[in-house]
């Protein structure tokens, strides 16, 4: 007689929110012993982006969880000692080096289905590999120049070749130097025990789904698949073997899965009050952010200025486990400028002031100036709170 599967656990919306916060490192005491590398291993992926306002997004991620970690220390934690590499996950991401085997499915896909529109002169690919082998880690500039004389996407042949080698896994990005990728041979940069494509596609996907579920705590099919940008049908094929357990969440219209360890203990502890990068994995999936926090957020950096509502790089304010406002920051010398502040209620004034002061100290600013808020009264209240 076939036994029926156990009924799915049922979570309240509040329980799901708290599980997600704890899984992402925002509820309970931060593991400072692990530092930045601990945050990276815990999250499994930290997104990179070119925009730098307070700091670049990959610096903001550990700051939001650990507090004022030195920015130089953040870079060293990511890029020194062979602890991480850059590859395509949720987007271009810093990944723990232990994840290298799990992306074999993606490397195989790139090798078998090349998607490049650039034609390479004969021998260019081989020459790039030869140069890296002879000279060690190099940037695209070192390899002969990143661009031709056209637009930014008009890559040189050597840049096309080294990026192709990166996708295939013959080359790895081991560092960003002045925002330029530094390339090295994978055989030199990845530890021998990890340098293999032994895992088949199914096992790669099963592990990534499990890890994404652990990093999210609880999520829908779309949430978990989006974490490392796998397809929905790939998720479907492995979720039953992933170790995640089905749950229902009150108010969520779609089925969900949770990390069983996240369900085993009550999520409790101290909440962080902090500003979040729009590329933080707590909020990078907009539908999930709205579902969990009732907070609609959109990155407006690529929206024409007259059409922006909250500003170029509006950063959500997290406090008490809720998203209660946002600010579009800038730096003018030693002043952090809150170009535009939007608060959900007067109760958000003091947490916003606290978050702005902490961020200012972190980036070496001495003062904070409120340029614009929802109302003159809000601006005055914030200015007063900042002076305390």
Number of C-alpha atoms within 10 A of each C-alpha: 3 4 5 6 6 8 9 14 14 14 17 13 17 14 17 23 22 24 25 26 24 24 23 20 23 26 21 15 15 20 13 13 8 12 17 24 20 17 22 22 19 17 22 24 29 27 23 18 14 9 11 13 13 19 15 16 22 24 24 26 26 23 23 22 26 19 18 15 17 13 17 9 12 19 16 14 18 24 19 11 10 15 20 27 23 28 23 18 20 18 18 14 20 25 23 22 20 17 18 20 18 22 22 23 18 20 21 16 15 18 14 10 9 11 10 10 7 12 9 14 10 8 9 16 19 12 15 22 18 13 14 19 14 9 11 13 22 18 21 22 15 14 21 13 14 20 18 13 8 9 8 9 9 14 18 20 22 23 23 22 23 28 19 19 23 22 19 19 25 15 24 26 26 27 24 16 11 7 9 14 19 20 25 25 22 19 15 14 21 22 15 10 8 14 18 15 17 13 14 13 17 14 17 20 27 22 19 24 28 20 22 25 30 25 28 27 26 32 28 22 19 18 21 28 23 20 23 21 14 18 13 14 10 15 21 13 13 19 21 12 13 19 19 22 19 21 20 23 23 14 11 15 10 12 13 22 24 28 25 16 10 21 18 8 9 11 18 13 12 12 21 22 22 25 28 25 26 22 20 21 21 22 22 19 18 16 15 19 18 14 15 20 16 13 19 14 19 19 18 17 13 9 13 9 11 7 9 14 13 21 23 21 22 27 24 25 24 23 19 14 20 18 25 23 22 25 27 20 24 19 18 10 11 14 16 24 22 20 19 21 25 25 20 13 10 12 10 20 23 15 21 28 21 17 19 25 18 17 24 20 15 18 17 13 18 13 16 23 19 21 13 17 20 13 12 10 11 20 20 13 16 23 17 13 15 19 10 6
